[in-house]
């Protein structure tokens, strides 16, 4: 294993910062400040425990933790052990987490106190990855046969001195997104993919060790990689937020001297609704960044007024293209005229990436026409985890000139290109939608409802849609002797909270379109 | 008029998909892992249903059913 040479990775940037200033603040979580040196020592300790027990570098390590010191140190520990980190989330249904654990084939799982309460229900039968419980002494998990390293065992382990080398082709993290079959699909992202993004963005935002990053995203959302690793590659500090702090972000920003804000656009949207987004509210911000769903024009404009010393940018990108791949810089004077459906443009590809709009036959569309956005370059990930068929559908090689072809990822997003060259988001090409920034496959919602055998047909619709983004889901069902309460209970068991229908409407008969398919538009029109 | 705390409990169960018998002193966000989007919805729902303006700083502190109930009781009495 030691014959490969350690290359640039998400890990090497953190280590360089830790070597330069071990006493510098790397993280503030739940009010506790952790220095680079402390995080490095802890993560090397846990890595030593993992590799010591395995007798080899790890391949994949789960981090089953939630906005706790363990979730951040665990992410680093996975990489110190040579492994990809695989974030797990206690707000997901147990079945989904179990599927993720089974698919990821984990060598070890690092578990915090909150998630330890769910562990016995989520660890698939027959699997026994090594369990690390740094917050618990001698824990008991009924029915779990896996070996456990508890707090004392970890505290008594010497930090790993010689780290297993990482090369750019190695997987840095494995995330799971909604799949149409109901099974979460894995997206492995390499160190090379992630380092391209981090290196480009560090330069774009001229980040220094004095910067303070917000950390708004759950770690199962790849946008969290921006916060952690842009900061840690620059010697800066990350401020972990409790979810409720997102309601009053100005208080959090001003109290902690945050300079770089990054969140979903729902945050300014809810502030606007509540009339809290007032001028000069957050004068200390340098950068105001949004990603994850369409950014409404009014949110960009009002946030700009509230954070007048910051530059507002709209980032765009699916997990398969590594965090974000297009970016647009808001300008009060020129941007409003470029918005489509009151949504801010998604801009242009990052340096080094290529974009193309294609039709259903995978041919480039005519100048000025809309099409499906495809992106090529160093952030295009290797393909879906253990799923060559789906990989072949979504990752395609397309000619970019008579003599050259490149590998592209098809985003499934309908996009247009303005005369000035900026791209604009128009909608989804399929039924995969975003609800408040979370990707939801409507087929997954429908499958959950059809788990009740009395349901014959189930259709989910994103509704209401405000400025291109669904605020929730309404489901239509047909069948005999249906019980809405029971259906909601099934949905809550199978789906993450944002995918649970807010309303279930019983229909005697579903409207059909000319092709004999259920007419979703007609259903939506009844709302 | 129904008692306030059971109403709020029901609201949390519906909005945040919590178990109906969740602990009244548990921290919604750290112990029960209520996601951010749900916290926003909860605040908006509270303001709409009870026709009150909830100060952000109070809401951010009212992280358990017990404290939420106490805070809302105070706001409703002020009205």
Interface residues (C-beta under 8 A of the other chain):
Chain A: X30 X66 X67 X90 X91 X114 X216 X218 X242 X243 X244 X245 X246 X247 X248 X251 X266 X270 X273 X274 X276 X436 X437 X438 X492 X497 X498 X500
Chain B: X16 X17 X28 X29 X30 X31 X33 X34 X35 X36 X37 X38 X39 X40 X43 X44 X47 X56 X57 X59 X60 X63
